[in-house]
Amino acid sequence: MSGKDQSVVSKESLMSTKPGKQIMKQGLFKSKGYKLFTQYKEETENEFPNFADRFARDLLHEIKSDLSPNITQQAFGNEVGSTEIILQSSEINAIKTKLENPDIIKDRVLRILNSNFVKMTFPVFNALFDGSSNYTGTNDPQLRQDIVEGHILAIDLSEPMDRIVDKDEDLEYLDDYKLMNPYILKLARNKISKGGDQVLKEFEVGFKDARIGQYLDEKLKSKPTMITEEEMTLSYKKYRAVMGTAGRNMALAERPLGEIFYLGMARAAEGVGCGNEIEDSIKNGFVKIPSWPLYYTLLSNDVKTGFELTLEKSNLYLQDARLALKLLPKEFSHTEFLEFLFLTVEHYNQYWYNQLQKANKWSEFESKLPK
């Protein structure tokens, strides 16, 4: 709802779905959920330029002060298990010299920050951290900034990594991103570590799980007609590990809130994943590989059924996310914010499903199915 594509939240778009109409109703009557959501959205819009400046400045410092960038690249490649996303040693110096220009590094940072995932997530993390702080009776603005921004940086790292692997945008900047990636991860770790050993440990486990999901996602591209339900569920670790872990750490990894946040954020992220697959299929002109629409289409031998069941799947994920709301303590201050958030996710998925119906690309999708 705070992303790049504002057509999703236009009055006309909101009126086109049942959850969208509920969003408009809450806006009209200024419900607590709506007011909290607006408050955090506005805070993010106001603070985002300062965050981007800090990010660019810190990244420039890390790049300039690294005396052994080749070792840094190799270590990152080993950690994420891929040589595809790092530079050859002969390429490093020229790219490093280029990125030591403050204007150029700022440009690259703004490019990868121009992401729905980042823009939609910032207000959510701030709200979760505040809800947890209110519950525990603590207040530490600097820790809030470090933990929230650390996880936003970790999420932002997925942007250049995805672009390098998919080669579907920013082709002229992919080598720059390869150099930047290890330093982005280092900055994220530095900030997240301010929450203590357990918070950092949770992040490391989540980061590893996300890579497992991403690796499987890449592997499934080579056998699209043989994908199993278990493999699809495992590949969705790329969503639930990132958002679930971040949710847990907004409560500084302390139970019960940490576990409840994990459940709500992990399942909501998987729900958004279904919507992403529908949106990407429309924009690409073929059923995304791998994806739930492809899995269900190939089993039912019907493209329409494949997407219909994907929308149902997204609603199942959201049902699970809403279970988390019932687990929150009665005195929790941000329950209505989360209720409103899940409503926006439901609208997003329904909106793209409606767009799919209008696009009427069934025969095109059918013709491009993997054989």
ZIURRA-V644985 format. One record per backbone hydrogen bond with DSSP energy under -1.0 kcal/mol. CO is the residue of the C=O (numbers start at 1). NH is the residue of the N-H. If there is no record, write none. Layout:
# ZIURRA-V644985
co:nh
CO:NH
CO:NH
This chain:
# ZIURRA-V644985
co:nh
4:6
5:8
6:9
7:10
10:14
11:15
14:17
17:21
18:22
19:23
20:24
21:25
22:26
23:27
24:28
25:29
26:31
31:35
32:36
33:37
34:38
35:39
36:40
37:41
38:42
39:43
40:44
41:45
42:46
43:47
44:48
47:51
48:52
49:53
50:54
51:55
52:56
53:57
54:58
55:59
56:60
57:61
58:62
59:63
60:64
61:65
68:72
69:73
70:74
71:75
72:76
73:77
74:78
75:79
76:80
77:82
83:86
88:91
91:95
92:96
93:97
94:98
95:99
98:101
101:105
102:106
103:107
104:108
105:109
106:110
107:111
108:112
109:113
113:115
115:119
116:120
118:122
121:125
122:126
123:127
124:128
125:129
126:130
127:131
128:132
129:133
130:134
131:135
132:136
133:137
133:138
140:144
141:145
142:146
143:147
144:148
145:149
146:150
147:151
148:152
149:153
150:154
151:155
152:156
153:157
155:158
156:159
157:161
158:162
159:163
160:164
161:165
162:166
163:167
170:173
173:177
174:178
175:179
176:180
177:181
180:184
181:185
182:186
183:187
184:188
185:189
186:190
187:191
188:192
189:193
191:194
192:195
193:196
196:200
197:201
198:202
199:203
200:204
201:205
202:206
203:207
204:208
205:209
206:210
207:211
208:212
209:213
210:214
211:215
212:216
213:217
214:218
215:219
216:220
219:222
220:223
223:226
228:232
229:233
230:234
231:235
232:236
234:237
235:238
236:239
236:240
237:241
239:243
240:244
241:245
242:246
243:247
244:248
245:249
246:250
248:251
248:253
249:252
251:254
254:258
256:260
257:261
258:262
259:263
260:264
261:265
262:266
263:267
264:268
265:269
266:270
267:271
268:272
269:273
270:274
271:275
272:276
273:277
274:278
275:279
276:280
277:281
278:282
279:283
280:284
281:285
291:295
292:296
293:297
294:298
295:299
296:300
297:301
297:302
302:306
303:307
304:308
305:309
306:310
307:311
308:312
309:313
310:314
311:315
312:316
313:317
314:318
315:319
316:320
317:321
318:322
319:323
324:327
329:332
334:338
335:339
336:340
337:341
338:342
339:343
340:344
341:345
342:346
343:347
344:348
345:349
346:350
347:351
348:352
349:353
350:354
351:355
352:356
353:357
354:358
355:359
356:360
361:365
362:366
363:367
364:368
366:369
